[in-house]
Amino acid sequence: MTDRSSPDPSADAADAALGGRIREYRTMRRMSLRALGEAAQASPGFLSQLERGQVNSSIGMLRRIAVALGVTVADLFDQDSTPGPRVVRRADRPMLHTAPGSRKLLISQRPLSHLEVYAGEFDPGASTGDDAYTHGDSQEILLVISGAVQVELDGHAHDLEAGDSIEYRSSVPHRVVNSHETPAEILWIISPPTPD
């Protein structure tokens, strides 16, 4: 972190834009300067100056700030993305490759911070795969939106219908099966996000 030593209008504009994006992400996450400073190992005074474009920052410091805000360093410089609320249309949900007859669609948009949400669609007879799987060690909630599914957790079966939910650790082997004659739709809510 260094104070600006020579006036440069283009540098001033870039610093102001960077500082504004940091402030937008911090405000969106309802973080105080003090809370961000503790998480990023920086003084609130320095962060205030950075947000106002009055000082420069090292890449290392920007990395710590980005991690504290739950974004990437690239997000801090991306003028095209909007830090505020984002609408995701059903047709625009990113789809993950899954087992035949099932679809897993990301609802929460990157950058992910504290949670991720997926919609799952299962044709009759479809499942998440032949074998149970794990991912990370997060809290996971599965909510049945429509239809009915069977959730296998560590070898134990749980039958769920629309409106039912189940909570478990993502480190527990789990599998979802739709053994009914009608399609099923579910939501997975995971906190914190787990590795891909």
KOLMAR-821372 format. One record per atom (N, C-alpha, C, CB): x, y, z. Coordinates in steps of 0.2 Angstrom, whole numbers, plus 5000, padded with zeros to 4 digits. Glycine has a CB too. Example, Ala and Ser with C-alpha at 12.3 -4.5 7.8 and 13.67 -1.06 7.14 Angstrom:
<nodes>
506649725039/506249785039/506649845039/505749785045/506449895035/506849955036/506450005039/507049975029/
</nodes>
This chain:
<nodes>
500449945000/500050005000/500450065000/499550005006/500350104995/500750164995/500350224993/501250164989/500550284996/500150344994/500350364987/500350404999/499850394983/500050414976/500550474977/499350444973/501050474973/501650514973/501550574967/502250484973/501250554962/501250604956/500550604953/501750584951/500250654951/499650664949/499550624942/499350734948/499050584941/498950554934/498250544934/499350484934/497950574929/497150574929/496950504928/496950624924/497250464923/497050394922/497050354928/497350364916/497650364932/497750324938/497250344943/498450334941/497050404943/496550424948/495850394947/496450504948/495650394940/495050364938/495050294940/494950374931/495550254939/495650184940/495550174947/496250154937/495950214951/495950204959/495250214961/496450244962/494950264959/494250284961/493750224959/494050354958/493850194953/493350144951/493450084956/493450124944/494150064957/494250004961/493950024968/495049994961/494150084971/493850094978/493150094978/494150164980/492750114973/492050114973/491750044973/491750154967/492149994969/491949934969/492049894975/492249894963/492549914979/492649884985/492149904990/493349904988/491949974990/491449994994/490749964993/491350074993/490649954986/489949924984/489949854987/489849924977/490449814986/490449744989/490349744996/491049704987/490749785000/490749795007/490049815009/491249845010/489749865006/489049885008/488549825007/488849945004/488649795001/488149745000/488149685005/488249714993/488749675008/488849625013/488749645020/489549595012/488549715020/488449745027/489049735032/487849715030/489649745029/490249745033/490449815034/490749705029/490649825040/490949895042/491649895040/490949905050/491949955039/492649955038/493149915043/492950035037/492849925049/493249885054/493249805053/492949905061/492649785051/492549715050/492949695044/491849695049/492949735039/493349715033/494149715035/493149765027/494249765038/494949775040/495249715044/495049835044/494849695049/495049635053/495149575048/494549615058/494649565044/494649505039/495249505034/494049495036/495449565032/495949575027/496649595030/495749625022/496649605037/497249625040/497449695037/497849575039/497049745038/497149815036/496849855040/496949825028/497049915041/496749965045/496149995042/497250025047/495650015046/495050045043/495150115040/494550055049/495650145042/495850215039/496150205032/496350245044/496550145032/496850135025/496250115020/497350075025/495850075022/495250055018/494850105016/494849995022/494750155021/494350215019/494650255014/494250255025/495350265014/495650295009/495650265002/496450315011/495750195003/495750154997/495050154993/495850084998/494550154997/493850164994/493750234991/493350154999/494050284993/494050344990/494550364985/494050404996/494950314983/495450314978/496050364980/495150344972/496150364986/496750414988/497350374989/496550444995/497350314990/497950274990/497950214985/498050244997/498550184984/498550124980/498650064985/499250124975/498550004982/498649944986/499049894982/497949914988/499349854986/499749794983/499249744981/500249774988/499549704977/499149644974/498949594980/499449604969/499449584985/499349544991/498749574995/499949544995/498749644996/498249675000/497549664996/498349745001/497549674990/496949664986/496649594986/497049684979/497149544986/496949474987/496549464994/497549424986/496849494999/496549485006/495849515006/497049515011/495849575003/495149605003/494649564999/495249685000/494849544993/494449504989/494149444993/494749484983/494649404996/494449345000/493949365006/495049315003/494049425009/493649445015/492949465012/493949505018/492949485006/492249505003/491949444999/492349564998/492349384998/492049334995/491949334988/491349314998/492449374985/492549384978/493249374975/492349454976/493349374969/494049364966/494349434965/494049324960/494949444964/495349504963/495049534956/496049494962/494949484951/494649504945/493949544946/494549444940/493549514950/492849554952/492949624954/492549504957/493449634958/493649704960/493749754954/494149704965/493949724949/494149774943/493649764937/494849754940/493149724938/492649714933/492149764933/492349634933/492149814928/491649864928/490949844926/491849924924/490949784922/490349764919/489849724924/490449714913/490149694929/489749654934/489449704939/490149594937/488849684941/488449724946/488449694953/487749734944/488749724958/488749694964/488149694968/489249734969/487649724966/486949724969/486549664967/486549784967/485849664968/485449614967/485449594959/484749624969/485449524958/485449504951/484849454950/486149474950/484549464945/483949424943/484249364939/483449454939/484049304940/484249244936/483649214933/484749194940/483549214927/482949184924/483049114923/482849214917/482549074924/482549004924/482948974918/481848974924/482849004912/483148984906/483948994906/482849014900/484149044910/484849064910/485249034916/484849144911/484948984920/485348954925/485848914922/484848904929/486548914924/487048874922/486948804924/487748894925/486948754919/486848684921/487448644922/486448654915/487448604927/488048554928/487948494925/488248554935/488448454923/488348394920/488148344925/488948364916/487648304925/487448254930/487248184926/486848284934/486948144930/486748084928/486148084923/486548034933/486048044918/485548044913/484848054917/485547984909/484448094914/483748104917/483748154923/483448044919/484348184925/484348234930/484648294928/484648204936/484548344930/484848414929/484948444935/484448454924/485548474936/485748514942/485948584939/486348484946/485548634942/485648704939/485848754945/484948724936/486348794943/486548844948/486148904949/487348864947/485848914955/485448974956/485849034958/484848954960/486249014963/486649074966/487149084961/486949054973/487349154960/487849174955/488449184958/487549234951/489049174954/489649184957/489749264956/490249144952/490149294961/490649254966/490149234972/491149304968/490249174974/489949144979/490349164986/489849064979/489949174991/490249204997/490049155003/489949274999/489449155005/489249115011/488849055009/488949155016/488549055003/488148995002/488048984994/487448995005/487848924992/487648914985/487048874985/488248874982/486648884980/485948854979/485948824972/485448914980/485648764972/485548734966/484848704965/486048674965/484548704959/483948674958/484148604955/483548714953/483748554957/483848494954/483148464951/484048444959/483248444945/482648414941/482748344940/482448454935/482248294942/482348224941/481748194937/482448194948/481948164931/481348134927/481248064931/481648114920/480648034930/480447974933/481047924932/479747944930/481247894938/481747844938/482447874938/481647804932/482547934937/483247964937/483547974944/483248034934/484147984945/484547994951/485148034950/484747924954/485448044955/486148084955/486648034953/486248114962/486547974952/487047924949/486947864953/487747954950/487347814951/487347744954/487647744961/487647694950/488147784962/488447784969/488347854973/489247774968/488347844979/488247904984/488947944983/488147884991/488848014984/489448054983/489548104989/489448094977/490148134990/490248184995/490548244992/490748155001/490548294995/490948354993/491048404999/490548394987/491648415000/491848455006/491548435012/491548525004/491448485017/491148465024/490748525026/491648455029/490148545022/489748595023/489048575025/489648645017/488648625028/487948605030/487548605023/487748665035/487148555022/486748555016/486048535018/487048495011/485648575014/484848565015/484548545009/484548625018/484248495008/483848475002/483148485004/484048405000/482748524999/482048545000/481748514994/481948615001/481148474994/480748454989/480248504987/480448384990/480348534981/479848584978/479248544975/480148624973/479348494971/478748464968/478948384967/478548494962/478448344967/478548274967/478848244973/479048264961/479148184972/479448154978/480048124976/478948094981/480548114981/481148084980/481348044986/481748134979/481848004985/482147964991/482847994992/482147884990/483048014998/483748034999/484047985003/483748105003/484647955000/485047905004/485647945007/485347854999/485647935014/486247965018/486547915021/485948015023/487247905019/487647855023/487247785023/487847875030/486947765018/486547695017/485847695020/487047655021/485647755023/484947755026/484547795021/484947785033/483947765020/483447795015/482947845018/483047745011/482847905016/482347945018/481847965013/482648005022/481247955013/480747965008/480448035009/480147915008/480548085004/480248155005/479748175000/480848205005/479248205002/478748234997/478848314997/478048214999/478448344992/478448414991/478348444998/477848434986/478748495000/478748535006/479248505011/478048535008/479448445010/479848405015/480548435014/479848335015/480948435019/481748445018/482148405023/481848525020/482748395022/483248355026/483848395026/483348285023/484248395032/484848425033/485348375034/484748485038/485948385032/486548345033/487148375031/486448275029/487748345033/488448375031/488548345024/488948345036/488848385020/489048365013/489548315013/489248425009/489948305018/490448255019/490148185020/490948265025/489448175021/489148115022/488948095015/488448125027/489148025013/488948005007/488148005006/489147925006/487948035000/487248054999/487048044992/487048125001/486448024990/486248014984/485448024984/486347934982/485248054978/484448064977/484248024971/484348144976/483647994973/483347954968/482547974967/483347874970/482347974961/481647984960/481347914957/481448044955/481047874961/480847814960/480047814958/480947764965/479747874957/479047884956/478947894948/478747944960/478347894947/478147904939/478047974937/477447864938/478148024942/478148094940/478748124941/477548124944/478948184937/479548214938/479548244945/479648274933/480148264948/480248294954/480748354954/480548244959/480648404958/481048464958/481248474965/480748524955/481948484966/482148494973/482648564973/482548434975/482848584979/483348634980/483848604984/483048704982/484448614982/485048604987/485248674989/485648564984/485348684996/485648744999/486248725003/485048785003/486848755001/487448725004/487848785007/487848694999/488048785013/488448835016/488948805021/487948885020/489648835020/489848875015/489948835008/490548905016/490048875002/490148834996/490648784997/490248884990/490548724993/491048674993/491548674987/490748604994/492048644987/492548644981/492148614975/493148604982/492348624969/492048594963/492148524963/492248634957/
</nodes>
